[in-house]
Amino acid sequence: MINSTTLFAFVYMVLQTAVPCSIEAQHIVDAAIGSKVRVQSEESTRWKIGRLAGVAPDTIQLRQCDSCQISTYVLPSLKAIEVSMGRTQRLGTVLGLGLLGAAVGAAAGDLYARHEVDNCPPGNDLCGLAYLAVPVFGAGGLIIGLIGGSMKFYDDWRPAPIR
């Protein structure tokens, strides 16, 4: 019967013989050519964003626009490499802009209602109905804010494995 230590030793031996010894010297980025990629070098905190144009064992080539020249970066000099997994929305942005729109709309409705009440002729009992503009304008602002927030997209960046 085989115990777990023997099995572990066997698997370890097989992996040691199957994996080349110089694996530390090989740096290959797992991303398809043409993928949207961003890199950050050791000397800069700014991200460089572009399309992956090529990969070599120790370099990565990035094209930042269709008419731009290809930039080459040495992999060991990079702090981070990330690949865009597509564009996505953030719920916080949608809700935040919706709430902002509601607040601005309610404030505009309040200004409108105050103006109408101040200019109301004496004895008119319906002037107080002007304050119904506050929730109506607020709802309108909420709808506009939600629409604006839902139109904002962000790249979903994931670290690119370097093997």
CYANA upper distance limits for C-alpha pairs under 8 A (distance plus 0.5 A):
  2 ILE  CA      6 THR  CA      6.87
  2 ILE  CA      7 LEU  CA      7.23
  3 ASN  CA      7 LEU  CA      6.92
  4 SER  CA      8 PHE  CA      6.53
  5 THR  CA      9 ALA  CA      6.66
  6 THR  CA     10 PHE  CA      6.67
  7 LEU  CA     11 VAL  CA      6.73
  8 PHE  CA     12 TYR  CA      6.55
  9 ALA  CA     13 MET  CA      6.61
 10 PHE  CA     14 VAL  CA      6.75
 11 VAL  CA     15 LEU  CA      6.69
 12 TYR  CA     16 GLN  CA      6.61
 13 MET  CA     17 THR  CA      6.85
 14 VAL  CA     18 ALA  CA      6.62
 15 LEU  CA     19 VAL  CA      6.44
 16 GLN  CA     20 PRO  CA      8.27
 19 VAL  CA     23 ILE  CA      7.98
 22 SER  CA     26 GLN  CA      7.54
 26 GLN  CA     57 PRO  CA      6.03
 26 GLN  CA     58 ASP  CA      7.33
 26 GLN  CA    163 ARG  CA      7.30
 27 HIS  CA     57 PRO  CA      5.68
 27 HIS  CA     58 ASP  CA      5.98
 27 HIS  CA     75 LEU  CA      7.58
 27 HIS  CA    162 ILE  CA      6.20
 27 HIS  CA    163 ARG  CA      5.64
 28 ILE  CA     55 VAL  CA      7.54
 28 ILE  CA     56 ALA  CA      7.40
 28 ILE  CA     57 PRO  CA      5.94
 28 ILE  CA     58 ASP  CA      7.63
 28 ILE  CA    162 ILE  CA      5.76
 28 ILE  CA    163 ARG  CA      5.49
 29 VAL  CA     55 VAL  CA      7.50
 29 VAL  CA     60 ILE  CA      8.37
 29 VAL  CA    160 ALA  CA      6.99
 29 VAL  CA    161 PRO  CA      6.42
 29 VAL  CA    162 ILE  CA      4.98
 29 VAL  CA    163 ARG  CA      6.88
 30 ASP  CA    160 ALA  CA      6.66
 30 ASP  CA    161 PRO  CA      6.04
 30 ASP  CA    162 ILE  CA      6.77
 30 ASP  CA    163 ARG  CA      7.93
 31 ALA  CA     35 SER  CA      7.14
 31 ALA  CA     52 LEU  CA      8.41
 31 ALA  CA     83 VAL  CA      7.65
 31 ALA  CA    160 ALA  CA      7.37
 32 ALA  CA     52 LEU  CA      7.86
 33 ILE  CA     51 ARG  CA      8.07
 33 ILE  CA     52 LEU  CA      5.62
 33 ILE  CA     53 ALA  CA      6.19
 33 ILE  CA     54 GLY  CA      6.74
 34 GLY  CA     51 ARG  CA      5.62
 34 GLY  CA     52 LEU  CA      5.41
 34 GLY  CA     53 ALA  CA      6.62
 35 SER  CA     51 ARG  CA      5.91
 35 SER  CA     52 LEU  CA      5.96
 35 SER  CA     83 VAL  CA      7.52
 35 SER  CA     84 SER  CA      7.85
 36 LYS  CA     49 ILE  CA      7.80
 36 LYS  CA     50 GLY  CA      6.23
 36 LYS  CA     51 ARG  CA      5.11
 36 LYS  CA     52 LEU  CA      6.93
 36 LYS  CA     83 VAL  CA      6.47
 36 LYS  CA     84 SER  CA      5.98
 37 VAL  CA     49 ILE  CA      6.31
 37 VAL  CA     50 GLY  CA      6.08
 37 VAL  CA     51 ARG  CA      6.27
 37 VAL  CA     52 LEU  CA      6.68
 37 VAL  CA     62 LEU  CA      8.34
 37 VAL  CA     81 ILE  CA      7.63
 37 VAL  CA     82 GLU  CA      6.20
 37 VAL  CA     83 VAL  CA      5.02
 37 VAL  CA     84 SER  CA      6.59
 38 ARG  CA     47 TRP  CA      6.51
 38 ARG  CA     48 LYS  CA      5.82
 38 ARG  CA     49 ILE  CA      4.73
 38 ARG  CA     50 GLY  CA      6.84
 38 ARG  CA     81 ILE  CA      6.36
 38 ARG  CA     82 GLU  CA      5.83
 38 ARG  CA     83 VAL  CA      7.01
 39 VAL  CA     47 TRP  CA      6.07
 39 VAL  CA     48 LYS  CA      5.82
 39 VAL  CA     49 ILE  CA      7.17
 39 VAL  CA     78 LEU  CA      7.41
 39 VAL  CA     79 LYS  CA      8.17
 39 VAL  CA     80 ALA  CA      6.22
 39 VAL  CA     81 ILE  CA      5.05
 39 VAL  CA     82 GLU  CA      6.98
 40 GLN  CA     44 SER  CA      7.24
 40 GLN  CA     45 THR  CA      7.01
 40 GLN  CA     46 ARG  CA      6.82
 40 GLN  CA     47 TRP  CA      5.41
 40 GLN  CA     48 LYS  CA      6.92
 40 GLN  CA     78 LEU  CA      6.23
 40 GLN  CA     79 LYS  CA      5.98
 40 GLN  CA     80 ALA  CA      5.74
 40 GLN  CA     81 ILE  CA      7.11
 41 SER  CA     45 THR  CA      7.69
 41 SER  CA     47 TRP  CA      8.42
 41 SER  CA     77 SER  CA      6.49
 41 SER  CA     78 LEU  CA      4.67
 41 SER  CA     79 LYS  CA      5.74
 41 SER  CA     80 ALA  CA      7.63
 42 GLU  CA     77 SER  CA      6.34
 42 GLU  CA     78 LEU  CA      6.02
 42 GLU  CA     79 LYS  CA      5.78
 48 LYS  CA     64 GLN  CA      8.20
 49 ILE  CA     62 LEU  CA      8.48
 49 ILE  CA     64 GLN  CA      6.59
 50 GLY  CA     62 LEU  CA      6.25
 50 GLY  CA     63 ARG  CA      5.72
 50 GLY  CA     64 GLN  CA      4.45
 50 GLY  CA     65 CYS  CA      7.12
 51 ARG  CA     62 LEU  CA      6.11
 51 ARG  CA     63 ARG  CA      5.71
 51 ARG  CA     64 GLN  CA      6.78
 51 ARG  CA     65 CYS  CA      8.21
 52 LEU  CA     60 ILE  CA      8.10
 52 LEU  CA     61 GLN  CA      6.59
 52 LEU  CA     62 LEU  CA      5.33
 52 LEU  CA     63 ARG  CA      6.98
 53 ALA  CA     60 ILE  CA      8.34
 53 ALA  CA     61 GLN  CA      5.66
 53 ALA  CA     62 LEU  CA      5.72
 53 ALA  CA     63 ARG  CA      6.56
 53 ALA  CA     70 ILE  CA      7.75
 54 GLY  CA     60 ILE  CA      6.48
 54 GLY  CA     61 GLN  CA      5.34
 54 GLY  CA     62 LEU  CA      7.64
 55 VAL  CA     59 THR  CA      6.56
 55 VAL  CA     60 ILE  CA      5.17
 55 VAL  CA     61 GLN  CA      6.65
 56 ALA  CA     60 ILE  CA      6.80
 58 ASP  CA     74 VAL  CA      6.45
 58 ASP  CA     75 LEU  CA      5.94
 58 ASP  CA     76 PRO  CA      7.93
 59 THR  CA     72 THR  CA      7.13
 59 THR  CA     73 TYR  CA      6.01
 59 THR  CA     74 VAL  CA      4.88
 59 THR  CA     75 LEU  CA      5.67
 60 ILE  CA     72 THR  CA      6.24
 60 ILE  CA     73 TYR  CA      5.80
 60 ILE  CA     74 VAL  CA      6.97
 60 ILE  CA     75 LEU  CA      7.10
 61 GLN  CA     70 ILE  CA      6.73
 61 GLN  CA     71 SER  CA      6.05
 61 GLN  CA     72 THR  CA      4.94
 61 GLN  CA     73 TYR  CA      6.82
 62 LEU  CA     70 ILE  CA      6.04
 62 LEU  CA     71 SER  CA      5.67
 62 LEU  CA     72 THR  CA      6.88
 62 LEU  CA     73 TYR  CA      8.44
 63 ARG  CA     68 CYS  CA      6.79
 63 ARG  CA     69 GLN  CA      6.85
 63 ARG  CA     70 ILE  CA      5.17
 63 ARG  CA     71 SER  CA      6.74
 64 GLN  CA     68 CYS  CA      6.66
 64 GLN  CA     69 GLN  CA      8.30
 64 GLN  CA     70 ILE  CA      7.97
 64 GLN  CA     71 SER  CA      8.48
 73 TYR  CA     77 SER  CA      7.96
 73 TYR  CA     78 LEU  CA      8.01
 74 VAL  CA     78 LEU  CA      7.46
 80 ALA  CA    159 PRO  CA      7.91
 81 ILE  CA    159 PRO  CA      6.47
 81 ILE  CA    160 ALA  CA      6.04
 82 GLU  CA    157 TRP  CA      6.36
 82 GLU  CA    158 ARG  CA      5.73
 82 GLU  CA    159 PRO  CA      4.72
 82 GLU  CA    160 ALA  CA      5.34
 83 VAL  CA    157 TRP  CA      6.07
 83 VAL  CA    158 ARG  CA      5.92
 83 VAL  CA    159 PRO  CA      6.74
 83 VAL  CA    160 ALA  CA      6.18
 84 SER  CA    155 ASP  CA      6.41
 84 SER  CA    156 ASP  CA      5.96
 84 SER  CA    157 TRP  CA      5.05
 84 SER  CA    158 ARG  CA      6.86
 85 MET  CA    155 ASP  CA      7.67
 85 MET  CA    156 ASP  CA      5.87
 85 MET  CA    157 TRP  CA      6.63
 85 MET  CA    158 ARG  CA      7.35
 86 GLY  CA    155 ASP  CA      6.28
 86 GLY  CA    156 ASP  CA      6.21
 87 ARG  CA    153 PHE  CA      6.45
 87 ARG  CA    154 TYR  CA      5.84
 87 ARG  CA    155 ASP  CA      4.96
 87 ARG  CA    156 ASP  CA      6.35
 88 THR  CA    153 PHE  CA      5.83
 88 THR  CA    154 TYR  CA      5.83
 88 THR  CA    155 ASP  CA      6.70
 88 THR  CA    156 ASP  CA      6.83
 89 GLN  CA     93 THR  CA      8.30
 89 GLN  CA     94 VAL  CA      8.41
 89 GLN  CA    150 SER  CA      7.39
 89 GLN  CA    152 LYS  CA      6.99
 89 GLN  CA    153 PHE  CA      5.35
 89 GLN  CA    154 TYR  CA      6.62
 90 ARG  CA     94 VAL  CA      7.13
 90 ARG  CA    153 PHE  CA      7.93
 90 ARG  CA    154 TYR  CA      8.08
 91 LEU  CA     95 LEU  CA      6.59
 92 GLY  CA     96 GLY  CA      6.20
 93 THR  CA     97 LEU  CA      6.50
 93 THR  CA    149 GLY  CA      6.14
 93 THR  CA    150 SER  CA      8.32
 93 THR  CA    152 LYS  CA      8.21
 94 VAL  CA     98 GLY  CA      6.60
 94 VAL  CA    145 GLY  CA      8.00
 94 VAL  CA    146 LEU  CA      6.04
 94 VAL  CA    147 ILE  CA      8.30
 94 VAL  CA    148 GLY  CA      7.97
 94 VAL  CA    149 GLY  CA      4.45
 94 VAL  CA    150 SER  CA      5.89
 94 VAL  CA    152 LYS  CA      8.46
 95 LEU  CA     99 LEU  CA      6.59
 95 LEU  CA    146 LEU  CA      7.13
 95 LEU  CA    149 GLY  CA      7.69
 96 GLY  CA    100 LEU  CA      6.61
 96 GLY  CA    149 GLY  CA      8.15
 97 LEU  CA    101 GLY  CA      6.46
 97 LEU  CA    142 LEU  CA      8.46
 97 LEU  CA    145 GLY  CA      5.26
 97 LEU  CA    146 LEU  CA      6.63
 97 LEU  CA    148 GLY  CA      7.51
 97 LEU  CA    149 GLY  CA      5.96
 98 GLY  CA    102 ALA  CA      6.68
 98 GLY  CA    141 GLY  CA      7.84
 98 GLY  CA    142 LEU  CA      5.23
 98 GLY  CA    143 ILE  CA      7.23
 98 GLY  CA    144 ILE  CA      7.66
 98 GLY  CA    145 GLY  CA      4.45
 98 GLY  CA    146 LEU  CA      4.85
 98 GLY  CA    147 ILE  CA      8.34
 98 GLY  CA    148 GLY  CA      8.45
 98 GLY  CA    149 GLY  CA      7.41
 99 LEU  CA    103 ALA  CA      6.64
 99 LEU  CA    142 LEU  CA      6.67
 99 LEU  CA    145 GLY  CA      7.57
100 LEU  CA    104 VAL  CA      6.68
100 LEU  CA    141 GLY  CA      8.35
100 LEU  CA    142 LEU  CA      7.94
100 LEU  CA    145 GLY  CA      7.25
101 GLY  CA    105 GLY  CA      6.44
101 GLY  CA    138 GLY  CA      7.79
101 GLY  CA    140 GLY  CA      8.40
101 GLY  CA    141 GLY  CA      4.68
101 GLY  CA    142 LEU  CA      5.29
101 GLY  CA    143 ILE  CA      8.00
101 GLY  CA    144 ILE  CA      6.97
101 GLY  CA    145 GLY  CA      5.08
101 GLY  CA    146 LEU  CA      8.29
102 ALA  CA    106 ALA  CA      6.48
102 ALA  CA    137 PHE  CA      8.18
102 ALA  CA    138 GLY  CA      4.90
102 ALA  CA    139 ALA  CA      6.55
102 ALA  CA    140 GLY  CA      7.66
102 ALA  CA    141 GLY  CA      4.99
102 ALA  CA    142 LEU  CA      4.64
102 ALA  CA    143 ILE  CA      8.32
102 ALA  CA    145 GLY  CA      7.77
103 ALA  CA    107 ALA  CA      6.61
103 ALA  CA    138 GLY  CA      6.85
103 ALA  CA    141 GLY  CA      7.84
103 ALA  CA    142 LEU  CA      8.38
104 VAL  CA    108 ALA  CA      6.62
104 VAL  CA    138 GLY  CA      7.56
104 VAL  CA    141 GLY  CA      7.05
105 GLY  CA    109 GLY  CA      6.57
105 GLY  CA    134 VAL  CA      7.87
105 GLY  CA    137 PHE  CA      5.14
105 GLY  CA    138 GLY  CA      4.59
105 GLY  CA    139 ALA  CA      7.65
105 GLY  CA    140 GLY  CA      7.07
105 GLY  CA    141 GLY  CA      5.04
105 GLY  CA    142 LEU  CA      7.91
106 ALA  CA    110 ASP  CA      6.59
106 ALA  CA    133 ALA  CA      8.37
106 ALA  CA    134 VAL  CA      5.25
106 ALA  CA    135 PRO  CA      6.62
106 ALA  CA    136 VAL  CA      8.20
106 ALA  CA    137 PHE  CA      5.97
106 ALA  CA    138 GLY  CA      4.55
106 ALA  CA    139 ALA  CA      8.34
106 ALA  CA    141 GLY  CA      8.08
107 ALA  CA    111 LEU  CA      6.76
107 ALA  CA    134 VAL  CA      7.59
107 ALA  CA    138 GLY  CA      8.15
108 ALA  CA    112 TYR  CA      6.66
108 ALA  CA    134 VAL  CA      7.85
108 ALA  CA    137 PHE  CA      7.35
109 GLY  CA    113 ALA  CA      6.56
109 GLY  CA    131 TYR  CA      7.89
109 GLY  CA    133 ALA  CA      5.34
109 GLY  CA    134 VAL  CA      4.55
109 GLY  CA    135 PRO  CA      7.81
109 GLY  CA    136 VAL  CA      7.89
109 GLY  CA    137 PHE  CA      5.69
109 GLY  CA    138 GLY  CA      7.54
110 ASP  CA    114 ARG  CA      6.58
110 ASP  CA    131 TYR  CA      7.21
110 ASP  CA    133 ALA  CA      7.50
110 ASP  CA    134 VAL  CA      5.73
111 LEU  CA    115 HIS  CA      6.66
112 TYR  CA    116 GLU  CA      6.76
112 TYR  CA    130 ALA  CA      8.26
112 TYR  CA    133 ALA  CA      7.78
113 ALA  CA    117 VAL  CA      6.59
113 ALA  CA    130 ALA  CA      5.33
113 ALA  CA    131 TYR  CA      5.48
113 ALA  CA    132 LEU  CA      8.30
113 ALA  CA    133 ALA  CA      6.90
113 ALA  CA    134 VAL  CA      7.85
114 ARG  CA    118 ASP  CA      6.48
114 ARG  CA    130 ALA  CA      8.40
114 ARG  CA    131 TYR  CA      8.19
115 HIS  CA    119 ASN  CA      6.78
116 GLU  CA    120 CYS  CA      6.50
116 GLU  CA    127 CYS  CA      7.67
116 GLU  CA    130 ALA  CA      7.01
117 VAL  CA    127 CYS  CA      6.09
117 VAL  CA    128 GLY  CA      7.20
117 VAL  CA    130 ALA  CA      7.45
120 CYS  CA    124 ASN  CA      7.46
120 CYS  CA    127 CYS  CA      6.64
126 LEU  CA    130 ALA  CA      8.40
132 LEU  CA    136 VAL  CA      7.02
133 ALA  CA    137 PHE  CA      6.15
134 VAL  CA    138 GLY  CA      6.44
135 PRO  CA    139 ALA  CA      6.44
136 VAL  CA    140 GLY  CA      6.76
137 PHE  CA    141 GLY  CA      6.62
138 GLY  CA    142 LEU  CA      6.58
139 ALA  CA    143 ILE  CA      6.74
140 GLY  CA    144 ILE  CA      6.76
141 GLY  CA    145 GLY  CA      6.43
142 LEU  CA    146 LEU  CA      6.55
143 ILE  CA    147 ILE  CA      6.68
144 ILE  CA    148 GLY  CA      6.63
145 GLY  CA    149 GLY  CA      6.49
146 LEU  CA    150 SER  CA      6.53
147 ILE  CA    151 MET  CA      6.93
148 GLY  CA    152 LYS  CA      7.44
